[in-house]
Amino acid sequence: MIYLDNASTTLIKPESVGIAVMEGINSHHFANPNRGSYEMSLNSLRALYDLREELGELFGVEALKVSLCANVTTALNLVLNSLLHEKDHVITSMAEHNSVLRPLNHLKLKGVEVSYLPLTGDKIDLSYLNKLLQKNTKAVCLTAMSNVSGQITNLKAAADFCKKQGLILIIDGAQAAVTMDLNLKDFDRTVLCFTGHKSLYGPEGTGGLALKGDIKFEEVFSGGGGNSKEEHQSPFMPDIFEYGTINVHSNLGLLAGVKYVKSLGIDKISKDLFELSSYLYKSLKSLEGIRLYGDHDYPHGPIVSFNYKDYSSEEVADQLWQKKEIATRAKLHCAPLLHKALGTDKRGMVRVSLSTFNSFEDVDKLIETLKNIP
């Protein structure tokens, strides 16, 4: 089996990740953190702090400015609902995933105004930021990397605009953590939402958000944790977004995943994946009847999407699996506005997405199999 759907989840993970989860459960060494002064409870507390430190170093924030939650979707929902209220205005883009679009559509029902940056090709046109700015604009919410085309957003330009206008920058980092530099050390008033189960190689059900700068959040969900005497959720990070019992065992796996990517080195991972995705793009481009999406002359992640001849995207993906057990993603990719802009809202695309466990040989086998589809 050749697995090429890593933008969905990294199915093939370092062995250390599975071991960490299994030992976390079977060793009986990890109980509920913040609920006792006995060893097993403190073990969990220390391990979660270690994870916060590793993630904080990765993203350029303090350890206690990292909140852990179920995934990037949860993080985005928490942040957007915490910050945006009736008569507030937010700028987003036509390239966003439904993890951004749907929460914003829900907030529209509550009186939040939303404007959308247009696309030039498949790239977000940041020149429209000034044109969309309003007196009641509070935040800009953008994907760091398109999950459809792999196009990388110029986050520094967006951050500079937000700093100049006194706005909050909210980043959907689902695809971008590790595959590009997401260090926030030079950013101001920024929230990075991330997931654990993609390029951080952690288990499903992990993720969180990292805060740079001073932002006042309001509670969205409330529950156990913190000072039991308080009537409300603590307003401070990380407690404001951590309620109830944290998924300790899966976060032990995420800790192992983060250590794995750090052992390889972020620069090396980015360089290797760029070379592999460029090889994939050029190899696909050589095929007759191919239609590629995304401009690889611009900063680009390890995602290449295409359509082939007159086949539907589902037919191509099915043929790849049936002939050689090559796993790809077909149809629409949870980014309806981008698909509409690119004219693929009916046909969809075949998406190939790479990880550190893929090789040039995997690409060659994909191309060979495509050639054998009549």
VOBA-1610 file (N, C-alpha, C; in pm, whole numbers, padded with zeros to 5 digits, always signed):
BEGIN
Met+00084-00120+00000Met+00000+00000+00000Met+00087+00125+00000Ile+00053+00219-00086Ile+00122+00348-00089Ile+00025+00453-00039Tyr+00057+00515+00071Tyr-00035+00610+00134Tyr+00002+00752+00095Leu-00090+00817+00023Leu-00068+00953-00027Leu-00182+01045+00010Asp-00235+01029+00131Asp-00344+01114+00179Asp-00309+01175+00314Asn-00187+01224+00324Asn-00137+01276+00451Asn-00196+01411+00491Ala-00255+01483+00395Ala-00323+01608+00430Ala-00451+01580+00509Ser-00500+01457+00497Ser-00616+01416+00576Ser-00571+01373+00715Thr-00481+01277+00717Thr-00416+01236+00842Thr-00293+01155+00806Thr-00189+01164+00887Thr-00070+01083+00862Thr-00096+00944+00920Leu-00145+00856+00833Leu-00176+00719+00876Leu-00051+00647+00923Ile+00059+00665+00850Ile+00186+00602+00887Ile+00262+00697+00978Lys+00281+00653+01102Lys+00342+00739+01203Lys+00469+00674+01258Pro+00553+00751+01326Pro+00669+00689+01391Pro+00624+00584+01491Glu+00701+00478+01502Glu+00667+00370+01596Glu+00654+00422+01738Ser+00733+00524+01770Ser+00733+00579+01906Ser+00598+00635+01947Val+00518+00681+01850Val+00387+00740+01880Val+00293+00633+01936Gly+00284+00520+01866Gly+00198+00412+01913Gly+00244+00356+02047Ile+00375+00345+02064Ile+00429+00294+02190Ile+00392+00387+02305Ala+00404+00517+02282Ala+00374+00615+02387Ala+00228+00606+02431Val+00135+00592+02334Val-00008+00580+02369Val-00033+00451+02445Met+00021+00340+02395Met-00001+00210+02459Met+00055+00208+02601Glu+00177+00256+02617Glu+00237+00257+02751Glu+00166+00354+02844Gly+00116+00463+02786Gly+00040+00557+02868Gly-00082+00494+02931Ile-00142+00400+02858Ile-00260+00331+02911Ile-00220+00211+02995Asn-00131+00128+02942Asn-00102-00001+03006Asn-00009+00008+03126Ser+00069+00113+03134Ser+00164+00123+03245Ser+00098+00160+03377His-00023+00216+03370His-00095+00265+03488His-00019+00378+03558His+00062+00449+03481His+00143+00556+03539His+00084+00695+03516Phe-00027+00703+03441Phe-00081+00833+03405Phe-00229+00844+03441Ala-00256+00919+03546Ala-00394+00941+03591Ala-00439+01081+03549Asn-00546+01129+03609Asn-00601+01260+03574Asn-00513+01372+03627Pro-00462+01460+03540Pro-00378+01571+03588Pro-00462+01673+03664Asn-00397+01745+03753Asn-00464+01852+03830Asn-00574+01800+03922Arg-00578+01671+03946Arg-00684+01617+04032Arg-00629+01549+04157Gly-00497+01542+04171Gly-00440+01476+04287Gly-00294+01509+04305Ser-00243+01483+04425Ser-00101+01509+04454Ser-00021+01380+04452Tyr-00085+01270+04410Tyr-00015+01141+04405Tyr+00063+01131+04273Glu+00153+01035+04269Glu+00251+01026+04161Glu+00190+01018+04022Met+00086+00934+04004Met+00031+00913+03870Met-00036+01038+03815Ser-00098+01116+03902Ser-00158+01242+03859Ser-00050+01342+03822Leu+00056+01347+03902Leu+00166+01439+03873Leu+00242+01399+03747Asn+00249+01269+03719Asn+00312+01222+03595Asn+00243+01284+03473Ser+00110+01282+03475Ser+00033+01338+03364Ser+00055+01488+03354Leu+00054+01556+03468Leu+00074+01701+03469Leu+00211+01737+03409Arg+00313+01662+03447Arg+00448+01689+03396Arg+00458+01659+03247Ala+00397+01547+03204Ala+00403+01511+03062Ala+00333+01615+02975Leu+00218+01664+03021Leu+00147+01766+02945Leu+00226+01897+02941Tyr+00295+01927+03050Tyr+00379+02048+03049Tyr+00496+02029+02953Asp+00553+01909+02950Asp+00660+01881+02852Asp+00610+01904+02710Leu+00487+01857+02683Leu+00428+01877+02550Leu+00410+02026+02520Arg+00361+02101+02618Arg+00345+02246+02599Arg+00479+02312+02569Glu+00583+02268+02639Glu+00716+02325+02616Glu+00765+02295+02474Glu+00747+02170+02431Glu+00791+02131+02297Glu+00715+02210+02190Leu+00583+02220+02206Leu+00501+02294+02110Leu+00532+02443+02116Gly+00552+02496+02238Gly+00587+02637+02253Gly+00716+02671+02183Glu+00815+02583+02195Glu+00943+02604+02126Glu+00923+02598+01975Leu+00839+02505+01930Leu+00813+02489+01787Leu+00746+02613+01728Phe+00650+02670+01803Phe+00570+02781+01751Phe+00615+02918+01801Gly+00716+02923+01886Gly+00770+03051+01931Gly+00684+03122+02034Val+00621+03044+02124Val+00540+03101+02231Val+00579+03038+02364Glu+00533+03097+02474Glu+00558+03041+02606Glu+00478+02913+02625Ala+00531+02821+02704Ala+00467+02691+02724Ala+00324+02705+02773Leu+00301+02797+02866Leu+00167+02811+02923Leu+00075+02897+02835Lys+00122+02931+02716Lys+00036+02996+02616Lys-00013+02894+02512Val+00003+02766+02543Val-00044+02658+02457Val-00160+02586+02526Ser-00278+02590+02466Ser-00393+02515+02515Ser-00410+02390+02431Leu-00440+02279+02495Leu-00457+02152+02426Leu-00605+02120+02412Cys-00645+02077+02293Cys-00785+02039+02272Cys-00791+01928+02167Ala-00910+01898+02117Ala-00931+01775+02039Ala-00871+01779+01900Asn-00866+01895+01835Asn-00817+01906+01698Asn-00821+02053+01657Val-00782+02082+01534Val-00781+02221+01489Val-00923+02277+01475Thr-01019+02192+01440Thr-01158+02237+01428Thr-01209+02288+01561Thr-01182+02212+01666Thr-01222+02255+01800Thr-01153+02386+01837Ala-01023+02395+01810Ala-00948+02517+01843Ala-01006+02639+01771Leu-01033+02625+01642Leu-01088+02737+01565Leu-01226+02778+01616Asn-01311+02680+01644Asn-01443+02711+01698Asn-01433+02785+01831Leu-01345+02739+01917Leu-01327+02803+02048Leu-01281+02948+02032Val-01179+02968+01950Val-01122+03102+01934Val-01221+03198+01869Leu-01283+03154+01759Leu-01375+03241+01687Leu-01495+03279+01773Asn-01549+03181+01845Asn-01665+03209+01930Asn-01628+03287+02055Ser-01504+03277+02097Ser-01458+03354+02213Ser-01438+03501+02178Leu-01388+03528+02057Leu-01346+03664+02022Leu-01451+03746+01949Leu-01538+03681+01870Leu-01628+03755+01780Leu-01770+03759+01833His-01828+03879+01831His-01963+03899+01885His-02044+03987+01790Glu-02167+04006+01821Glu-02257+04085+01738Glu-02195+04221+01704Lys-02204+04257+01576Lys-02154+04383+01520Lys-02002+04385+01500Asp-01932+04276+01536Asp-01791+04265+01502Asp-01778+04227+01355His-01663+04260+01297His-01635+04226+01158His-01504+04147+01151Val-01502+04042+01068Val-01382+03961+01050Val-01356+03945+00901Ile-01228+03945+00864Ile-01188+03922+00726Ile-01129+03781+00715Thr-01179+03704+00621Thr-01124+03572+00593Thr-01099+03563+00443Ser-01094+03441+00386Ser-01064+03430+00244Ser-01147+03322+00176Met-01142+03324+00044Met-01213+03225-00037Met-01142+03089-00035Ala-01023+03083+00025Ala-00946+02958+00024Ala-00966+02875+00150Glu-01055+02921+00239Glu-01062+02858+00370Glu-01133+02723+00370His-01094+02643+00466His-01155+02513+00496His-01286+02536+00571Asn-01374+02438+00568Asn-01500+02450+00641Asn-01480+02463+00792Ser-01363+02429+00842Ser-01335+02449+00985Ser-01333+02597+01021Val-01313+02682+00921Val-01325+02827+00939Val-01460+02876+00888Leu-01498+02833+00769Leu-01619+02886+00704Leu-01745+02856+00784Arg-01760+02734+00832Arg-01884+02698+00902Arg-01899+02769+01037Pro-01795+02777+01120Pro-01809+02858+01242Pro-01844+03004+01212Leu-01784+03059+01105Leu-01815+03197+01069Leu-01958+03210+01016Asn-02004+03111+00941Asn-02143+03113+00896Asn-02238+03109+01015His-02204+03034+01116His-02286+03029+01238His-02284+03164+01309Leu-02166+03226+01314Leu-02155+03356+01379Leu-02228+03466+01303Lys-02242+03449+01172Lys-02323+03544+01094Lys-02466+03551+01148Leu-02518+03435+01190Leu-02653+03430+01245Leu-02664+03509+01374Lys-02550+03534+01437Lys-02547+03608+01563Lys-02506+03754+01543Gly-02500+03798+01416Gly-02473+03938+01389Gly-02329+03973+01360Val-02242+03872+01342Val-02104+03898+01305Val-02096+03919+01154Glu-02023+04020+01110Glu-02006+04048+00967Glu-01878+03980+00917Val-01886+03921+00798Val-01772+03848+00742Val-01745+03896+00599Ser-01618+03926+00569Ser-01576+03960+00433Ser-01471+03859+00387Tyr-01464+03839+00255Tyr-01379+03733+00200Tyr-01276+03790+00103Leu-01148+03767+00131Leu-01044+03803+00037Leu-01058+03717-00088Pro-01052+03778-00207Pro-01064+03700-00330Pro-00935+03625-00361Leu-00939+03546-00466Leu-00824+03469-00509Leu-00771+03521-00642Thr-00641+03516-00657Thr-00578+03534-00787Thr-00523+03397-00823Gly-00590+03328-00915Gly-00561+03187-00937Gly-00605+03110-00814Asp-00512+03044-00749Asp-00545+02976-00624Asp-00481+03045-00505Lys-00426+03165-00524Lys-00357+03238-00418Lys-00449+03344-00356Ile-00443+03354-00224Ile-00519+03456-00153Ile-00461+03593-00186Asp-00547+03685-00230Asp-00501+03819-00269Asp-00506+03911-00147Leu-00392+03922-00080Leu-00385+04003+00043Leu-00391+04152+00015Ser-00380+04192-00110Ser-00389+04335-00143Ser-00527+04391-00112Tyr-00626+04302-00096Tyr-00762+04344-00066Tyr-00786+04368+00083Leu-00687+04344+00167Leu-00706+04363+00310Leu-00749+04507+00341Asn-00680+04603+00283Asn-00716+04744+00307Asn-00855+04776+00254Lys-00892+04717+00140Lys-01022+04744+00080Lys-01136+04687+00164Leu-01110+04577+00234Leu-01216+04513+00314Leu-01220+04562+00458Leu-01119+04638+00498Leu-01112+04686+00636Leu-01230+04778+00668Gln-01291+04756+00784Gln-01401+04840+00833Gln-01367+04891+00973Lys-01447+04987+01019Lys-01424+05042+01153Lys-01443+04938+01261Asn-01530+04839+01234Asn-01560+04738+01335Asn-01484+04607+01312Thr-01383+04611+01223Thr-01303+04490+01199Thr-01224+04456+01325Lys-01233+04330+01366Lys-01166+04286+01488Lys-01053+04187+01460Ala-01069+04107+01356Ala-00972+04001+01333Ala-00962+03966+01185Val-00851+03901+01152Val-00830+03840+01020Val-00804+03692+01045Cys-00875+03605+00973Cys-00862+03461+00993Cys-00825+03396+00860Leu-00705+03335+00855Leu-00653+03281+00729Leu-00588+03145+00747Thr-00599+03063+00643Thr-00524+02938+00641Thr-00377+02968+00613Ala-00289+02894+00678Ala-00147+02908+00650Ala-00108+02838+00521Met-00182+02730+00490Met-00156+02653+00369Met-00286+02590+00322Ser-00317+02607+00195Ser-00441+02550+00141Ser-00437+02397+00146Asn-00544+02339+00197Asn-00552+02193+00199Asn-00590+02137+00062Val-00624+02224-00033Val-00661+02181-00168Val-00543+02189-00263Ser-00475+02303-00263Ser-00368+02325-00360Ser-00228+02325-00299Gly-00219+02334-00167Gly-00088+02343-00103Gly-00027+02481-00106Gln-00102+02580-00158Gln-00050+02716-00168Gln-00027+02774-00028Ile+00090+02835-00008Ile+00126+02891+00122Ile+00087+03039+00126Thr+00024+03079+00234Thr-00018+03218+00254Thr+00098+03301+00309Asn+00110+03423+00264Asn+00212+03514+00316Asn+00163+03567+00452Leu+00187+03486+00555Leu+00138+03521+00688Leu+00207+03645+00745Lys+00333+03665+00709Lys+00404+03783+00761Lys+00338+03910+00711Ala+00295+03911+00585Ala+00226+04029+00531Ala+00094+04050+00603Ala+00023+03942+00629Ala-00104+03952+00701Ala-00081+03999+00845Ala+00025+03949+00908Ala+00057+03988+01045Ala+00095+04136+01054Asp+00171+04183+00956Asp+00211+04325+00955Asp+00087+04414+00940Phe-00006+04373+00854Phe-00130+04448+00836Phe-00209+04451+00967Cys-00221+04336+01031Cys-00298+04328+01157Cys-00235+04413+01266Lys-00102+04411+01274Lys-00033+04491+01376Lys-00057+04641+01352Lys-00048+04681+01227Lys-00068+04822+01193Lys-00210+04868+01224Gln-00308+04780+01204Gln-00449+04816+01222Gln-00503+04778+01359Gly-00420+04718+01445Gly-00464+04679+01579Gly-00560+04560+01578Leu-00540+04469+01485Leu-00630+04355+01469Leu-00565+04227+01523Ile-00647+04127+01545Ile-00601+03994+01586Ile-00587+03908+01461Leu-00478+03834+01451Leu-00460+03738+01342Leu-00487+03598+01395Ile-00579+03528+01330Ile-00611+03390+01365Ile-00566+03302+01248Ile-00482+03203+01277Ile-00424+03120+01172Ile-00477+02977+01182Asp-00527+02926+01071Asp-00559+02784+01059Asp-00431+02714+01013Gly-00363+02650+01107Gly-00235+02587+01076Gly-00243+02438+01053Ala-00363+02388+01018Ala-00384+02244+01006Ala-00281+02176+00917Gln-00256+02234+00797Gln-00166+02171+00701Gln-00021+02214+00717Ala+00002+02320+00791Ala+00131+02389+00781Ala+00230+02358+00892Ala+00183+02309+01007Ala+00274+02284+01118Ala+00383+02186+01074Val+00507+02229+01081Val+00627+02153+01046Val+00657+02156+00896Thr+00555+02149+00809Thr+00584+02153+00665Thr+00626+02292+00620Met+00609+02392+00705Met+00660+02527+00682Met+00690+02590+00817Asp+00761+02700+00817Asp+00796+02768+00941Asp+00674+02841+00996Leu+00629+02798+01112Leu+00514+02862+01177Leu+00554+02923+01311Asn+00677+02971+01320Asn+00724+03031+01443Asn+00670+03174+01455Leu+00606+03204+01568Leu+00538+03333+01585Leu+00621+03436+01658Lys+00751+03415+01670Lys+00832+03504+01753Lys+00826+03650+01707Asp+00805+03673+01578Asp+00800+03810+01526Asp+00657+03858+01503Phe+00559+03782+01552Phe+00419+03818+01533Phe+00365+03889+01657Asp+00252+03957+01641Asp+00190+04030+01750Asp+00041+03996+01755Arg-00011+03965+01870Arg-00154+03935+01890Arg-00205+03835+01784Thr-00148+03716+01793Thr-00177+03611+01696Thr-00218+03483+01768Val-00315+03413+01713Val-00356+03281+01764Val-00335+03180+01652Leu-00251+03082+01679Leu-00227+02974+01583Leu-00303+02850+01628Cys-00395+02805+01546Cys-00469+02682+01574Cys-00404+02568+01495Phe-00380+02456+01561Phe-00309+02345+01497Phe-00374+02212+01533Thr-00342+02111+01454Thr-00391+01977+01482Thr-00275+01883+01499Gly-00297+01774+01571Gly-00187+01682+01600Gly-00173+01568+01503His-00280+01533+01431His-00283+01407+01357His-00235+01417+01213Lys-00187+01535+01173Lys-00134+01549+01036Lys+00019+01552+01044Ser+00082+01663+01011Ser+00228+01665+00998Ser+00302+01668+01132Leu+00230+01669+01244Leu+00295+01651+01373Leu+00299+01503+01413Tyr+00234+01418+01333Tyr+00241+01272+01347Tyr+00183+01219+01477Gly+00093+01296+01540Gly+00028+01249+01661Gly-00098+01172+01630Pro-00163+01119+01733Pro-00288+01047+01715Pro-00403+01142+01680Glu-00509+01085+01620Glu-00631+01163+01603Glu-00683+01203+01742Gly-00753+01315+01744Gly-00807+01362+01872Gly-00710+01447+01951Thr-00607+01501+01884Thr-00512+01590+01950Thr-00497+01718+01869Gly-00457+01823+01936Gly-00438+01952+01870Gly-00443+02062+01974Gly-00462+02185+01928Gly-00471+02293+02025Gly-00450+02428+01960Leu-00411+02523+02042Leu-00386+02660+01994Leu-00271+02721+02072Ala-00197+02805+02003Ala-00082+02873+02062Ala-00103+03024+02050Leu-00080+03095+02158Leu-00106+03239+02165Leu+00023+03317+02171Lys+00033+03419+02084Lys+00143+03515+02091Lys+00082+03653+02114Gly+00128+03721+02218Gly+00076+03854+02247Gly-00036+03851+02349Asp-00091+03967+02372Asp-00193+03985+02476Asp-00332+03992+02413Ile-00412+03889+02434Ile-00549+03885+02383Ile-00640+03842+02497Lys-00750+03912+02513Lys-00846+03876+02617Lys-00953+03786+02558Phe-00963+03665+02611Phe-01062+03569+02564Phe-01180+03562+02660Glu-01295+03524+02605Glu-01412+03496+02688Glu-01439+03346+02685Glu-01491+03293+02795Glu-01515+03149+02801Glu-01624+03109+02701Val-01604+02994+02640Val-01701+02937+02546Val-01763+02813+02607Phe-01678+02719+02651Phe-01722+02603+02727Phe-01666+02614+02867Ser-01733+02553+02962Ser-01687+02557+03100Ser-01697+02417+03160Gly-01618+02396+03263Gly-01625+02266+03329Gly-01521+02254+03438Gly-01483+02130+03467Gly-01387+02104+03573Gly-01249+02155+03536Gly-01164+02170+03639Gly-01030+02220+03618Gly-01011+02354+03685Gly-00884+02387+03712Gly-00855+02515+03775Gly-00902+02520+03919Asn-00934+02639+03965Asn-00978+02660+04103Asn-01126+02623+04114Ser-01157+02521+04192Ser-01295+02471+04202Ser-01390+02572+04265Lys-01337+02670+04336Lys-01423+02769+04402Lys-01476+02876+04306Glu-01407+02893+04194Glu-01446+02997+04099Glu-01575+02959+04027Glu-01662+03059+04004Glu-01791+03033+03939Glu-01777+03020+03788His-01668+03070+03732His-01649+03068+03587His-01514+03006+03552Gln-01502+02969+03426Gln-01376+02918+03375Gln-01269+03026+03390Ser-01148+02984+03423Ser-01039+03080+03433Ser-01024+03156+03302Pro-01006+03288+03306Pro-00992+03368+03183Pro-00852+03361+03123Phe-00761+03287+03187Phe-00621+03286+03144Phe-00586+03158+03070Met-00489+03172+02979Met-00432+03057+02910Met-00349+02975+03010Pro-00348+02842+02995Pro-00423+02763+02896Pro-00563+02723+02943Asp-00598+02757+03068Asp-00722+02704+03129Asp-00849+02749+03057Ile-00847+02868+02995Ile-00967+02922+02933Ile-01024+02827+02828Phe-00936+02749+02763Phe-00981+02657+02658Phe-00962+02510+02697Glu-00931+02485+02822Glu-00916+02347+02868Glu-01015+02322+02981Tyr-01110+02237+02953Tyr-01220+02211+03048Tyr-01239+02060+03055Gly-01263+02010+03175Gly-01279+01866+03189Gly-01146+01794+03178Thr-01153+01664+03157Thr-01033+01580+03154Thr-00966+01582+03017Ile-00839+01612+03014Ile-00762+01615+02890Ile-00731+01471+02846Asn-00724+01451+02714Asn-00690+01322+02656Asn-00540+01296+02675Val-00504+01254+02795Val-00363+01241+02831Val-00291+01140+02743His-00350+01022+02725His-00281+00914+02654His-00251+00953+02510Ser-00347+01013+02441Ser-00322+01055+02303Ser-00221+01169+02297Asn-00223+01256+02397Asn-00124+01364+02399Asn+00016+01314+02428Leu+00028+01199+02497Leu+00159+01136+02509Leu+00209+01094+02371Gly+00116+01046+02287Gly+00152+01013+02149Gly+00192+01136+02070Leu+00120+01247+02091Leu+00155+01372+02023Leu+00293+01419+02066Leu+00325+01406+02193Leu+00458+01443+02243Leu+00566+01363+02169Ala+00540+01234+02149Ala+00636+01151+02073Ala+00644+01197+01929Gly+00530+01236+01869Gly+00530+01284+01731Gly+00610+01413+01716Val+00593+01504+01810Val+00666+01631+01805Val+00817+01607+01821Lys+00851+01515+01910Lys+00993+01483+01928Lys+01052+01420+01800Tyr+00970+01342+01731Tyr+01014+01282+01605Tyr+01047+01391+01503Val+00957+01488+01483Val+00983+01590+01381Val+01101+01678+01422Lys+01117+01700+01551Lys+01231+01780+01595Lys+01362+01705+01576Ser+01357+01571+01590Ser+01479+01492+01570Ser+01524+01497+01424Leu+01430+01507+01331Leu+01464+01520+01190Leu+01508+01662+01156Gly+01443+01759+01221Gly+01471+01900+01196Gly+01369+01960+01102Ile+01312+02072+01141Ile+01206+02135+01062Ile+01258+02177+00925Asp+01379+02231+00920Asp+01435+02275+00792Asp+01451+02157+00696Lys+01499+02045+00749Lys+01519+01927+00664Lys+01386+01872+00614Ile+01286+01866+00704Ile+01154+01817+00664Ile+01097+01905+00552Ser+01102+02036+00571Ser+01048+02129+00471Ser+01121+02114+00339Lys+01254+02105+00344Lys+01334+02093+00221Lys+01304+01961+00150Asp+01301+01852+00225Asp+01278+01720+00163Asp+01139+01711+00102Leu+01038+01762+00173Leu+00901+01756+00121Leu+00884+01848+00001Phe+00953+01961+00002Phe+00946+02051-00113Phe+01005+01983-00237Glu+01119+01918-00221Glu+01182+01849-00334Glu+01094+01736-00385Leu+01033+01661-00293Leu+00948+01549-00333Leu+00821+01597-00401Ser+00759+01703-00348Ser+00636+01754-00410Ser+00666+01820-00545Ser+00782+01882-00559Ser+00821+01939-00689Ser+00841+01829-00792Tyr+00900+01720-00750Tyr+00918+01604-00838Tyr+00782+01546-00879Leu+00691+01539-00782Leu+00555+01492-00809Leu+00486+01583-00910Tyr+00495+01714-00889Tyr+00430+01811-00978Tyr+00484+01799-01121Lys+00616+01795-01134Lys+00677+01786-01267Lys+00643+01653-01334Ser+00638+01545-01255Ser+00606+01414-01311Ser+00463+01410-01360Leu+00371+01467-01285Leu+00231+01472-01327Leu+00215+01561-01450Lys+00289+01673-01451Lys+00277+01769-01561Lys+00317+01707-01695Ser+00401+01604-01690Ser+00447+01541-01814Ser+00342+01449-01876Leu+00234+01419-01801Leu+00132+01328-01852Leu+00035+01399-01946Glu-00001+01333-02052Glu-00102+01386-02142Glu-00240+01375-02077Gly-00318+01482-02085Gly-00453+01480-02029Gly-00461+01520-01884Ile-00351+01572-01828Ile-00350+01612-01687Ile-00391+01758-01673Arg-00463+01790-01566Arg-00498+01928-01532Arg-00456+01951-01389Leu-00351+02032-01370Leu-00296+02056-01238Leu-00352+02184-01176Tyr-00361+02184-01043Tyr-00410+02302-00970Tyr-00303+02345-00870Gly-00277+02475-00866Gly-00173+02525-00778Gly-00049+02561-00857Asp+00010+02674-00824Asp+00126+02725-00896Asp+00253+02695-00816His+00334+02602-00864His+00453+02561-00790His+00570+02656-00810Asp+00548+02765-00881Asp+00650+02870-00888Asp+00645+02959-00763Tyr+00543+02939-00683Tyr+00525+03015-00559Tyr+00544+02922-00440Pro+00563+02978-00318Pro+00578+02892-00199Pro+00465+02790-00190His+00502+02665-00170His+00408+02557-00186His+00438+02446-00087Gly+00334+02384-00034Gly+00349+02272+00056Gly+00344+02139-00016Pro+00347+02027+00059Pro+00354+01893+00000Pro+00218+01839-00044Ile+00144+01920-00119Ile+00012+01884-00171Ile+00007+01917-00319Val-00036+01821-00400Val-00056+01845-00542Val-00192+01786-00580Ser-00277+01869-00641Ser-00411+01825-00681Ser-00425+01831-00832Phe-00502+01737-00887Phe-00513+01728-01033Phe-00642+01660-01075Asn-00673+01673-01202Asn-00773+01590-01268Asn-00709+01526-01389Tyr-00764+01412-01432Tyr-00699+01333-01536Tyr-00797+01298-01646Lys-00762+01339-01768Lys-00842+01312-01887Lys-00986+01355-01863Asp-01081+01268-01900Asp-01222+01302-01880Asp-01283+01227-01762Tyr-01198+01164-01683Tyr-01248+01087-01569Tyr-01293+01180-01456Ser-01389+01134-01380Ser-01421+01205-01256Ser-01308+01180-01157Ser-01297+01267-01059Ser-01189+01249-00960Ser-01207+01120-00882Glu-01333+01081-00857Glu-01359+00955-00785Glu-01311+00834-00865Glu-01333+00837-00997Glu-01291+00725-01082Glu-01140+00709-01079Val-01067+00819-01086Val-00921+00812-01086Val-00871+00758-00952Ala-00923+00812-00842Ala-00881+00766-00710Ala-00913+00618-00689Asp-01029+00575-00738Asp-01068+00435-00725Asp-00976+00344-00807Gln-00942+00387-00928Gln-00851+00309-01012Gln-00712+00297-00948Leu-00665+00406-00891Leu-00534+00401-00823Leu-00534+00300-00709Trp-00645+00296-00637Trp-00653+00201-00525Trp-00671+00058-00574Gln-00760+00038-00669Gln-00789-00097-00717Gln-00669-00159-00788Lys-00594-00080-00864Lys-00483-00134-00942Lys-00358-00158-00857Lys-00323-00061-00772Lys-00195-00070-00700Lys-00204-00032-00552Glu-00325-00024-00498Glu-00343+00016-00357Glu-00269+00146-00326Ile-00295+00245-00409Ile-00241+00380-00385Ile-00355+00464-00329Ala-00339+00511-00206Ala-00445+00585-00136Ala-00431+00734-00161Thr-00533+00793-00224Thr-00538+00938-00246Thr-00675+00988-00200Arg-00700+01116-00215Arg-00828+01175-00178Arg-00894+01232-00303Ala-01024+01207-00319Ala-01097+01255-00437Ala-01211+01346-00397Lys-01277+01399-00501Lys-01397+01482-00490Lys-01362+01618-00429Leu-01449+01670-00340Leu-01428+01801-00278Leu-01350+01785-00149His-01283+01892-00108His-01192+01883+00006His-01226+01985+00115Cys-01355+01998+00144Cys-01401+02083+00256Cys-01364+02230+00239Ala-01343+02272+00114Ala-01313+02413+00087Ala-01401+02458-00029Pro-01532+02470-00008Pro-01627+02490-00119Pro-01605+02618-00197Leu-01565+02727-00133Leu-01547+02854-00204Leu-01426+02846-00299Leu-01322+02777-00257Leu-01205+02760-00342Leu-01238+02672-00462His-01311+02563-00438His-01351+02476-00549His-01436+02553-00651Lys-01526+02635-00600Lys-01611+02714-00690Lys-01528+02811-00771Ala-01431+02875-00706Ala-01345+02971-00776Ala-01261+02904-00884Leu-01222+02780-00861Leu-01138+02707-00956Leu-01220+02627-01056Gly-01354+02629-01041Gly-01441+02558-01133Gly-01443+02408-01113Thr-01412+02363-00992Thr-01411+02219-00963Thr-01515+02180-00859Asp-01617+02265-00842Asp-01717+02238-00739Asp-01806+02118-00771Lys-01806+02074-00897Lys-01882+01954-00933Lys-01790+01833-00950Arg-01683+01852-01022Arg-01592+01742-01050Arg-01500+01708-00934Gly-01463+01808-00858Gly-01366+01788-00752Gly-01225+01773-00807Met-01136+01716-00727Met-00997+01693-00767Met-00947+01565-00702Val-00840+01512-00759Val-00763+01407-00692Val-00649+01478-00619Arg-00641+01456-00489Arg-00536+01521-00410Arg-00432+01419-00365Val-00307+01451-00391Val-00194+01371-00344Val-00120+01454-00240Ser-00100+01400-00122Ser-00032+01474-00016Ser+00071+01384+00050Leu+00187+01441+00076Leu+00307+01365+00112Leu+00347+01382+00258Ser+00423+01285+00307Ser+00479+01293+00441Ser+00625+01249+00437Thr+00689+01251+00550Thr+00829+01209+00558Thr+00845+01060+00531Phe+00735+00986+00530Phe+00741+00842+00503Phe+00720+00810+00355Asn+00706+00910+00271Asn+00693+00887+00127Asn+00828+00902+00059Ser+00836+00851-00065Ser+00963+00847-00138Ser+00941+00882-00285Phe+01051+00901-00355Phe+01045+00924-00500Phe+00989+00800-00571Glu+01016+00683-00516Glu+00963+00560-00573Glu+00811+00557-00564Asp+00754+00610-00457Asp+00608+00619-00444Asp+00550+00704-00558Val+00616+00814-00586Val+00571+00903-00694Val+00579+00831-00828Asp+00690+00761-00851Asp+00706+00688-00978Asp+00596+00584-00997Lys+00559+00516-00890Lys+00453+00414-00899Lys+00317+00479-00926Leu+00294+00596-00868Leu+00171+00671-00895Leu+00163+00706-01044Ile+00270+00759-01098Ile+00272+00800-01239Ile+00255+00678-01330Glu+00323+00570-01299Glu+00312+00448-01379Glu+00168+00396-01379Thr+00103+00402-01263Thr-00035+00354-01253Thr-00130+00443-01330Leu-00110+00573-01322Leu-00194+00666-01399Leu-00182+00640-01549Lys-00061+00612-01594Lys-00039+00584-01737Lys-00116+00460-01783Asn-00142+00370-01689Asn-00210+00245-01723Asn-00363+00255-01711Ile-00411+00374-01676Ile-00556+00397-01681Ile-00589+00437-01823Pro-00670+00359-01896Pro-00692+00385-02038Pro-00758+00519-02067
//
